[in-house]
Amino acid sequence: MTGFERASDTLEEALLLPTVQGTIKRRVLLNFRADPTVVAAGLPAPLRPKLQGGHAVVGVCLIRLEQLRPVGFPVFLGAASENAAHRIAVEWDDPDGTLREGVFVVRRDTGSALNRWAGGRVFPGEQHAASFSVEDTDHSIRLSMESEDGEASVEVWGEDAPYMPKDSCFASLAEASRFFEAGSVGFSPSRDPASLGAVRLWTYEWDVWPMAVLRIRASYFEDGRHYPPGTVVFDHALVMRDVAHQWRAEPDLESRPRSAFTLA
């Protein structure tokens, strides 16, 4: 390793993940139930699928962030961005046997050049370039995302709804809310293949409600390279709006590959 490389690594370590704060202007969780055997095969150890009614739960988090800035910085310096994260609900056991919960983020996409630069440097996980188109009336959402590398696209059209779908693997909105609130720690592959980078989403309040989906397409879960046909089925969608939050550093998690198929 050269002196320049050592200096670069030291700089990135010094910059690594300050606590940042801002507002989640809009967050849509598109959730799918999936074959747990298939999902488990693609997770790095020690992670395993967190089950709901015998199903693994995978999905896409479509999130608009505003006023995002390091804690202590003035609001006018905050940045805004549209982002997407393809994720898997997971659990694992700490060395002392304590059960933990979170999500494994398979892929991140963003419309922000700043986020792309920070991904893998300041924040865990590489960020792929993507374009977003959004129509948001506060009661209905039409959103599409296309990654520049052609590996992921998402389209959703939905409206606020009073109830969860009857065929959901969750018995109630309260049950679904608890499930996803518990998964606040997100893990992403890091430059070190023996560890996963981690960040925690901390919110000042947690409030979600159902969205009745009129149209949905998520190419990643339709791609046979990742999930064989018929092993992933759309379950429901949830919406959050105007939530003050922070992103906080978490210790990396030691891991090892356990993949039977390729994750992009």
C-alpha positions as CSV (number, residue, x, y, z in Angstrom):
1,M,0.0,0.0,0.0
2,T,1.3,3.4,-0.9
3,G,1.5,6.4,1.4
4,F,-1.3,8.1,-0.7
5,E,-3.5,5.1,-0.3
6,R,-2.9,5.0,3.5
7,A,-3.7,8.8,3.7
8,S,-6.9,8.3,1.6
9,D,-8.0,5.5,3.9
10,T,-7.4,7.6,7.0
11,L,-9.3,10.5,5.6
12,E,-12.3,8.2,4.8
13,E,-12.2,6.7,8.3
14,A,-12.2,10.3,9.7
15,L,-15.2,11.2,7.6
16,L,-17.1,8.0,8.2
17,L,-20.7,8.5,9.1
18,P,-21.4,11.5,11.1
19,T,-24.9,11.6,12.6
20,V,-27.1,13.4,10.2
21,Q,-30.6,14.7,10.6
22,G,-33.4,15.9,8.4
23,T,-37.0,15.2,7.3
24,I,-38.4,12.2,5.6
25,K,-40.8,14.1,3.4
26,R,-42.2,10.9,1.9
27,R,-41.4,7.2,2.4
28,V,-43.2,4.4,0.6
29,L,-42.5,0.8,1.6
30,L,-43.4,-1.7,-1.1
31,N,-43.4,-5.0,0.7
32,F,-43.5,-8.5,-0.8
33,R,-43.7,-12.0,0.7
34,A,-41.1,-14.4,-0.5
35,D,-39.9,-18.0,-0.2
36,P,-37.7,-18.0,2.9
37,T,-35.5,-20.8,1.5
38,V,-34.7,-18.8,-1.6
39,V,-34.1,-15.6,0.4
40,A,-31.9,-17.3,3.0
41,A,-29.6,-18.6,0.2
42,G,-28.8,-15.1,-0.8
43,L,-28.0,-13.6,2.6
44,P,-24.5,-13.3,4.1
45,A,-24.1,-15.2,7.4
46,P,-25.1,-14.6,10.2
47,L,-28.2,-12.9,8.8
48,R,-31.3,-15.0,8.2
49,P,-34.8,-14.0,6.9
50,K,-37.1,-12.5,9.5
51,L,-40.4,-14.4,9.0
52,Q,-44.0,-13.3,9.0
53,G,-46.6,-16.0,8.8
54,G,-44.0,-18.4,7.4
55,H,-42.9,-15.9,4.7
56,A,-39.7,-13.9,4.2
57,V,-40.4,-10.2,3.6
58,V,-38.5,-8.3,0.9
59,G,-39.2,-4.9,-0.6
60,V,-38.3,-1.5,-1.9
61,C,-38.1,1.6,0.3
62,L,-38.7,4.7,-1.9
63,I,-37.8,7.7,0.2
64,R,-37.5,11.5,-0.3
65,L,-35.2,13.1,2.1
66,E,-35.1,16.9,2.8
67,Q,-33.0,19.2,4.9
68,L,-30.4,16.4,5.3
69,R,-27.3,17.7,7.1
70,P,-24.9,16.8,9.9
71,V,-26.3,17.4,13.4
72,G,-25.6,21.0,14.4
73,F,-25.5,22.4,10.9
74,P,-28.2,25.0,9.9
75,V,-31.3,23.9,8.0
76,F,-30.4,26.0,4.9
77,L,-27.4,23.8,4.3
78,G,-29.5,20.6,4.1
79,A,-29.8,18.6,0.9
80,A,-32.8,16.9,-0.7
81,S,-32.9,13.7,-2.7
82,E,-35.0,10.9,-4.1
83,N,-33.7,7.4,-3.2
84,A,-34.6,3.7,-3.4
85,A,-33.4,0.7,-1.4
86,H,-34.1,-2.9,-2.2
87,R,-34.1,-4.7,1.1
88,I,-34.7,-7.9,3.0
89,A,-36.1,-8.1,6.6
90,V,-33.5,-10.0,8.6
91,E,-32.6,-11.2,12.1
92,W,-29.4,-12.5,13.7
93,D,-28.0,-13.5,17.0
94,D,-25.3,-11.5,18.8
95,P,-22.3,-13.4,20.2
96,D,-24.1,-13.4,23.6
97,G,-27.2,-15.0,22.0
98,T,-29.4,-11.8,21.9
99,L,-31.8,-11.8,19.0
100,R,-31.4,-8.7,16.8
101,E,-33.5,-7.4,13.9
102,G,-32.8,-5.2,10.9
103,V,-32.7,-5.1,7.1
104,F,-30.1,-6.2,4.6
105,V,-30.0,-3.7,1.8
106,V,-29.2,-5.5,-1.5
107,R,-29.1,-2.4,-3.7
108,R,-29.3,1.4,-3.3
109,D,-30.3,3.9,-6.0
110,T,-30.4,7.7,-5.9
111,G,-31.0,10.7,-7.9
112,S,-28.4,12.7,-6.0
113,A,-24.7,13.0,-7.1
114,L,-23.8,13.8,-3.5
115,N,-25.3,10.6,-2.3
116,R,-23.5,8.6,-5.0
117,W,-20.2,10.1,-3.9
118,A,-20.9,9.4,-0.2
119,G,-22.1,5.8,-0.7
120,G,-19.3,3.5,0.4
121,R,-17.3,6.4,1.7
122,V,-19.2,8.3,4.3
123,F,-22.3,6.0,4.4
124,P,-22.4,2.2,4.0
125,G,-23.3,0.8,0.6
126,E,-22.7,1.9,-2.9
127,Q,-25.3,4.2,-4.4
128,H,-26.3,3.7,-8.1
129,A,-27.3,6.5,-10.3
130,A,-31.0,6.6,-11.1
131,S,-33.7,8.9,-12.4
132,F,-37.0,9.5,-10.6
133,S,-40.4,10.8,-11.7
134,V,-42.9,11.6,-8.9
135,E,-46.4,12.9,-8.8
136,D,-47.4,13.4,-5.1
137,T,-50.8,14.9,-4.1
138,D,-50.4,14.0,-0.4
139,H,-53.2,11.5,-0.9
140,S,-52.0,9.7,-4.0
141,I,-48.6,8.9,-5.4
142,R,-47.3,8.0,-8.8
143,L,-43.6,7.2,-8.8
144,S,-41.2,5.6,-11.2
145,M,-37.5,4.9,-10.8
146,E,-35.0,3.8,-13.5
147,S,-31.4,3.0,-12.7
148,E,-28.8,4.1,-15.2
149,D,-27.2,0.7,-15.3
150,G,-30.5,-1.0,-16.3
151,E,-30.5,-3.3,-13.3
152,A,-33.5,-2.0,-11.4
153,S,-36.7,-0.2,-12.2
154,V,-39.8,0.5,-10.0
155,E,-43.2,1.9,-10.9
156,V,-46.0,2.4,-8.4
157,W,-49.3,4.1,-8.4
158,G,-51.3,4.2,-5.2
159,E,-53.7,6.0,-2.9
160,D,-54.1,6.3,0.8
161,A,-56.3,3.6,2.2
162,P,-58.0,2.9,5.6
163,Y,-57.1,-0.8,5.8
164,M,-54.4,-3.4,5.0
165,P,-55.2,-5.7,2.0
166,K,-57.2,-8.8,3.2
167,D,-54.7,-11.2,1.6
168,S,-51.7,-9.6,3.4
169,C,-49.5,-11.9,5.6
170,F,-49.9,-9.2,8.3
171,A,-53.2,-9.4,10.3
172,S,-53.3,-5.6,10.9
173,L,-51.7,-2.3,10.3
174,A,-50.4,-2.3,13.9
175,E,-48.7,-5.7,13.3
176,A,-47.0,-4.5,10.1
177,S,-46.0,-1.2,11.8
178,R,-44.2,-3.0,14.6
179,F,-42.5,-5.4,12.2
180,F,-40.9,-2.6,10.1
181,E,-40.2,-0.3,13.0
182,A,-38.1,-3.0,14.6
183,G,-36.0,-3.3,11.5
184,S,-34.3,0.2,11.9
185,V,-30.7,-1.0,11.4
186,G,-29.7,-1.4,7.7
187,F,-26.7,-3.5,6.6
188,S,-24.9,-3.1,3.3
189,P,-21.9,-4.8,1.8
190,S,-18.7,-2.9,2.5
191,R,-15.3,-2.8,0.9
192,D,-14.2,-5.4,3.4
193,P,-15.9,-8.7,2.3
194,A,-15.7,-10.0,5.9
195,S,-18.0,-7.2,7.3
196,L,-21.2,-5.4,6.6
197,G,-21.5,-1.7,7.1
198,A,-24.4,-0.6,9.3
199,V,-26.5,2.5,9.9
200,R,-29.6,3.1,12.1
201,L,-32.7,5.1,11.1
202,W,-33.9,6.9,14.3
203,T,-37.2,8.7,14.1
204,Y,-38.7,11.2,16.6
205,E,-42.1,9.5,15.9
206,W,-43.2,6.5,13.9
207,D,-46.5,6.7,12.0
208,V,-47.4,4.6,8.9
209,W,-50.6,4.0,7.1
210,P,-51.7,1.7,4.2
211,M,-51.6,2.6,0.5
212,A,-54.0,0.9,-1.9
213,V,-51.8,0.0,-4.9
214,L,-53.4,0.4,-8.3
215,R,-50.3,-0.5,-10.3
216,I,-46.9,-1.9,-9.3
217,R,-43.8,-3.1,-11.0
218,A,-40.5,-3.9,-9.4
219,S,-38.1,-5.4,-11.9
220,Y,-35.5,-6.6,-9.4
221,F,-38.0,-9.1,-7.9
222,E,-39.1,-10.2,-11.4
223,D,-35.5,-11.0,-12.5
224,G,-34.8,-14.7,-12.4
225,R,-31.2,-14.1,-11.6
226,H,-32.2,-13.0,-8.1
227,Y,-35.5,-14.8,-7.4
228,P,-37.0,-17.7,-9.4
229,P,-40.4,-17.1,-10.9
230,G,-43.2,-17.4,-8.4
231,T,-41.1,-17.0,-5.3
232,V,-41.9,-13.4,-4.7
233,V,-45.5,-12.0,-4.4
234,F,-46.6,-8.4,-3.7
235,D,-48.2,-8.1,-0.2
236,H,-48.9,-4.5,0.7
237,A,-47.6,-0.9,0.7
238,L,-47.1,1.6,3.6
239,V,-46.6,5.3,3.6
240,M,-44.9,7.7,6.0
241,R,-44.8,11.5,5.6
242,D,-43.0,14.5,7.3
243,V,-41.0,12.6,9.8
244,A,-38.1,14.2,11.6
245,H,-35.2,11.7,11.7
246,Q,-31.5,10.9,12.1
247,W,-29.1,8.5,10.5
248,R,-26.8,7.1,13.2
249,A,-23.6,5.0,12.9
250,E,-23.8,1.4,14.1
251,P,-20.9,-1.1,14.5
252,D,-20.0,-3.2,11.4
253,L,-21.2,-6.8,11.5
254,E,-18.7,-9.6,10.8
255,S,-20.1,-11.7,8.0
256,R,-19.3,-14.4,5.4
257,P,-20.8,-15.1,2.0
258,R,-23.6,-17.6,1.8
259,S,-25.0,-16.9,-1.7
260,A,-26.5,-19.4,-4.1
261,F,-27.2,-16.6,-6.7
262,T,-25.8,-13.2,-7.6
263,L,-27.0,-10.0,-6.0
264,A,-26.5,-6.9,-8.0
